[in-house]
Amino acid sequence: MKRRQILIHSGYWVTAFLCFPLLYSFIGSIVQGVIYGSISLPLIVGVTYFFIYWAVPNLLFNERYALFFLLTSTIFLGVLNIQIVFALIQRIFLPEDIAAEIAFVHWDTIYLMTTTILFSLPAITYETLRNWTKKQKQVTQLQQNKREEFIEVKSDGKTHRIPCSNIHFIESFGDYVHIHLEDEKIITRMTLKRLNKELSNFVRVHRSYIVNPDFCKAFNLDEIVVKEKEIPVGRTYKENVSEAFDHNRMAT
């Protein structure tokens, strides 16, 4: 947790503790509110961070909704029962509270339930939305990086930055390769083996060819048609082709 977040969280829980006696003053003494705050707040803080750092990322974000809501109900009921037991014990055994008897426990129950939800829910909701937004930005960035992937090659005394998504196929001629784009062909001195390592989403189909599956018009285990060119499938590359183009749809 960053320093700024620590300050925000610390300020939030200090404010929550100060609110305990203020809220309890509507049904009892401020001192009683301080006592309840001292007992309840650590439980509420523990539950809140359990949800923020474990339950939400591992259950809610992984779409395990039934287990998440079952766990939520169980934990909040458990925390509430612990608080009620404490209130009941205090009302029964402390001399100054004997006159109040157990009737006050009903009000204490409503108070404890309200404050538990009031203080934990906003913190859980805020951190959940913040982490979800952060996660979505990361996914978007990964997708953007994937779309913007490019290679740099030298040709005719210039360095060309070629978006990988624009490459139809690459053909090897000795120490040179021909990179076929939509309306042009770039020739550069480079090995097909090196390019194959850089182009993670392309398929090596022959010792002399790498193809972009997105531009495949027709295929079988013997040849692939890309940009009106019939590209042969090498014997040692048939397995690569089968995996990349779904062997179940190919004619043998």
C-alpha positions in Angstrom: 0.0 0.0 0.0 1.4 3.4 -1.0 2.0 6.2 1.5 -0.9 8.3 0.2 -3.3 5.3 0.5 -2.0 4.6 4.0 -2.8 8.2 5.0 -6.3 8.0 3.4 -7.1 4.7 5.1 -5.8 5.8 8.5 -7.8 9.0 8.3 -10.9 7.1 7.3 -10.7 4.7 10.3 -9.9 7.5 12.8 -13.0 9.3 11.6 -15.0 6.0 11.9 -13.9 5.6 15.5 -14.8 9.2 16.3 -18.2 8.6 14.8 -19.0 5.6 17.1 -19.7 7.7 20.3 -21.4 10.4 18.2 -23.9 7.9 16.7 -24.4 6.0 19.9 -25.3 9.2 21.7 -28.7 9.0 20.1 -29.5 5.9 22.2 -27.0 5.9 25.1 -24.0 7.5 26.6 -20.9 8.7 24.7 -18.7 6.6 26.9 -20.7 3.5 25.9 -20.1 4.5 22.2 -16.3 4.7 22.9 -16.4 1.2 24.4 -18.3 -0.2 21.5 -16.0 1.5 19.1 -12.9 0.0 20.8 -14.3 -3.5 20.4 -16.1 -3.3 17.1 -13.7 -1.2 15.0 -10.9 -3.8 14.9 -13.4 -6.5 13.8 -14.7 -4.1 11.1 -11.2 -3.2 9.9 -10.2 -6.9 9.7 -13.3 -7.8 7.7 -12.9 -4.9 5.4 -9.3 -5.7 4.4 -10.1 -9.4 4.2 -12.7 -8.5 1.5 -10.4 -5.9 -0.2 -7.3 -8.1 -0.5 -8.7 -11.6 -0.7 -12.5 -12.1 -1.2 -13.0 -9.5 -3.9 -9.9 -10.3 -6.1 -10.2 -14.1 -5.7 -13.9 -14.6 -5.8 -15.8 -11.6 -7.1 -13.3 -10.7 -9.9 -13.1 -14.4 -10.9 -17.0 -14.5 -11.2 -17.5 -16.9 -8.3 -20.5 -14.9 -7.2 -22.4 -17.6 -5.2 -19.4 -18.3 -3.0 -18.7 -14.6 -2.6 -22.2 -13.8 -1.4 -22.3 -16.8 0.8 -19.0 -15.9 2.4 -20.2 -12.3 2.8 -23.3 -13.3 4.6 -21.5 -15.7 6.9 -18.8 -13.2 7.9 -21.1 -10.3 8.5 -23.4 -12.5 10.6 -20.4 -13.8 12.5 -19.1 -10.3 13.3 -22.5 -9.1 14.3 -23.0 -12.1 16.7 -19.6 -11.4 18.3 -20.7 -7.8 18.9 -24.1 -8.7 20.2 -22.5 -11.2 22.7 -20.2 -8.5 23.9 -23.1 -6.1 24.3 -25.2 -8.7 26.1 -22.4 -9.6 28.6 -21.8 -6.0 29.3 -25.4 -5.2 29.9 -25.8 -8.2 32.3 -22.6 -8.2 34.3 -21.6 -4.5 34.6 -23.3 -3.1 37.7 -24.1 0.3 36.2 -26.0 -1.4 33.4 -28.1 -3.9 35.4 -31.0 -1.5 35.6 -31.1 -1.2 31.8 -31.5 -5.0 31.7 -31.5 -6.8 28.3 -34.0 -4.5 26.7 -31.2 -2.2 25.6 -29.5 -5.0 23.7 -32.1 -4.7 20.9 -31.0 -1.1 20.4 -27.4 -2.0 20.6 -27.9 -4.7 18.0 -29.4 -2.2 15.5 -26.6 0.2 16.3 -23.8 -2.4 15.8 -25.4 -3.7 12.6 -25.7 -0.2 11.2 -22.2 0.9 12.1 -20.7 -2.3 10.7 -22.3 -1.8 7.3 -21.9 2.0 7.4 -18.1 1.8 8.0 -17.1 -1.3 6.1 -19.2 -1.1 2.9 -17.9 2.3 1.6 -14.3 1.2 2.1 -14.9 -2.1 0.4 -16.8 -0.5 -2.4 -14.2 2.2 -3.0 -11.3 -0.2 -3.1 -13.2 -2.7 -5.2 -14.0 0.0 -7.8 -10.5 1.4 -7.7 -8.9 -2.1 -8.2 -11.4 -3.0 -10.9 -10.6 0.2 -12.8 -6.9 -0.5 -12.5 -7.4 -4.0 -13.7 -9.5 -2.8 -16.7 -6.8 -0.3 -17.6 -4.2 -3.1 -17.5 -6.3 -5.2 -19.8 -6.9 -2.3 -22.2 -3.2 -1.5 -22.2 -2.3 -5.1 -23.0 -4.8 -5.2 -25.8 -3.5 -1.9 -27.1 0.1 -3.1 -27.0 -0.9 -6.2 -28.9 -2.6 -4.1 -31.5 0.4 -1.7 -31.8 3.0 -4.4 -32.0 5.5 -3.7 -34.8 8.9 -4.8 -36.1 11.8 -2.6 -37.3 13.7 -3.6 -40.5 16.2 -1.8 -42.7 15.6 -1.5 -46.4 16.9 0.9 -49.0 18.9 2.8 -46.4 15.9 3.4 -44.2 14.5 1.9 -41.1 10.9 0.8 -41.6 8.5 0.4 -38.6 6.0 -2.1 -39.8 2.8 -2.9 -37.8 2.7 -6.7 -37.4 -1.1 -6.6 -38.1 -0.3 -5.3 -41.6 1.9 -8.2 -42.6 0.3 -10.8 -44.8 3.2 -13.2 -45.1 7.0 -13.3 -45.2 9.0 -15.1 -47.8 12.6 -16.1 -47.5 15.3 -15.9 -50.3 18.6 -16.9 -48.9 19.9 -14.2 -46.6 17.0 -11.9 -47.5 13.3 -11.9 -46.7 10.4 -10.3 -48.6 7.8 -8.9 -46.2 4.4 -8.8 -48.1 2.0 -6.0 -47.0 -1.3 -5.0 -48.5 0.1 -2.8 -51.3 3.8 -3.2 -51.0 6.7 -5.5 -50.4 9.7 -4.7 -48.3 13.0 -6.5 -48.8 15.5 -6.7 -46.0 18.6 -8.7 -45.1 17.4 -10.9 -42.2 16.8 -14.6 -41.5 13.4 -16.1 -41.3 14.3 -17.8 -38.1 14.9 -14.4 -36.4 11.6 -13.0 -37.6 9.8 -16.1 -36.5 10.9 -15.4 -32.9 9.7 -11.8 -33.1 6.3 -12.5 -34.6 4.6 -14.5 -31.8 1.2 -14.6 -33.5 2.5 -15.8 -36.9 2.8 -19.4 -38.1 5.9 -21.0 -39.7 4.4 -23.1 -42.5 7.5 -23.8 -44.6 11.2 -23.3 -44.3 10.7 -20.4 -46.6 7.4 -18.9 -45.4 5.8 -17.4 -42.3 2.1 -16.4 -42.6 -0.3 -14.2 -40.7 -3.4 -16.4 -39.9 -5.7 -13.4 -40.0 -5.1 -13.1 -43.8 -5.6 -16.7 -44.6 -8.3 -17.2 -47.3 -8.2 -21.0 -47.7 -6.1 -23.8 -46.3 -5.5 -27.5 -45.9 -2.5 -29.5 -44.7 -0.8 -29.1 -48.1 -1.2 -25.4 -48.8 -2.4 -22.1 -47.5 -3.8 -19.2 -49.6 -2.7 -15.8 -48.5 -3.1 -12.7 -50.7 -3.9 -14.8 -53.7 -0.7 -16.7 -53.3 -0.7 -20.4 -52.7 1.9 -21.1 -50.1 3.1 -24.8 -49.7 3.0 -26.4 -46.2 6.3 -28.1 -45.4 6.2 -31.7 -44.1 7.9 -30.8 -40.9 5.5 -27.9 -40.3 2.2 -29.7 -40.7 1.8 -29.9 -37.0 2.2 -26.2 -36.6 -0.4 -25.6 -39.2 -2.8 -28.1 -37.7 -2.6 -26.4 -34.3 -2.9 -22.9 -35.7 -5.7 -23.4 -38.2 -7.8 -26.0 -36.4 -7.0 -29.5 -37.8 -10.7 -30.6 -37.5 -11.7 -28.2 -40.3 -9.0 -29.3 -42.7 -9.2 -31.7 -45.6 -6.6 -34.3 -45.6 
